[in-house]
């Protein structure tokens, strides 16, 4: 019994149709976490679609109440082989985005896994039920081939509120810090860089939304009678924004610009390109920070976007100076920007440029995380994936989008390795969400290789 036996077992798990059956019964659970009535169904996913499977693998599992949001329970399960052995924490989420069944193509039902060639349709097939089904299935095959002894401990955490912003995940990790302590987070979510490129990412950009507003007076006033002597909130706000981001999308607020991109991140990004597959928009040349490559702008830098802005009534403009103007903005940021300081930095910038009258309201966001691409765990994961697939994996220091990785990287202090099993065209969060069968088959092999190699580490650590 060896590594290739484990990979063959994972392949057979797919080819025999057992993976499909496991995914089919999980997709059938209507686990839309944004539906206020979904609480009992979210709990049922854990009790009916996960607990028995992991108990069969020797886990001790329990459903844990969410410390912040009663409707979104967690599952914590442990498979303990020895105190002296390393522990891997793995994470997935069983909730899905609202399905909107009426928007799906004729013949598709979001709650029934439908196979059409290489595409398997269903809500959650890509995000995230298919991904944690791959990981649990691969782990089970390795366990069988190793005759019930992995050589390490496994902790499994399933979140039922990820699509609602993972309420309570940071608090849960803080409350159960000792119980969730591990040597490594190995988890799967999100898309690969492209369908045939096995991918590793090490964290995600952070996100912070904020509103800028200026109300000059209670009512609007006739622009002929008052134009020239009354300030116009829309003009003021447009100028405030122009001082924060220029006409080429360059972020101008000093305190919100990141430090130089670290060499290890820069060299990882030099190997990548921005997704250009069919259906993706063309990148605008010259947009963003000058002197950076497109991948550095997308994954290694901070960006300020205006998501929406309004003054007066754009659908029925009248000859008046509007009373107020509002803009909804978003900062995406990399490691090094502290979200706790964003409100103060914005206030300081506006005041320094004469915009004391513009109010700033900052919403709670998500931290940026990024394991160093030079970390030994990264080299270990890349080597394992290379050995399994014969391909050079893509290494993405962090996703451009956001993921609740701060719970693992910051609260638990773990090195975080994410292996995505989806692809950019999977329509996650949209109608006709699907996975690609060949990609899932390869992902099962990759995960079986990783779970095998974890048991081969000397002293429980990569060299
Ligand atoms: Zn999602």
Boltz pocket constraint, residues with backbone or C-beta under 6 A from the ligand:
constraints:
  - pocket:
      binder: B
      contacts: [[A, 97], [A, 127], [A, 163], [A, 428], [A, 429]]
      max_distance: 6.0
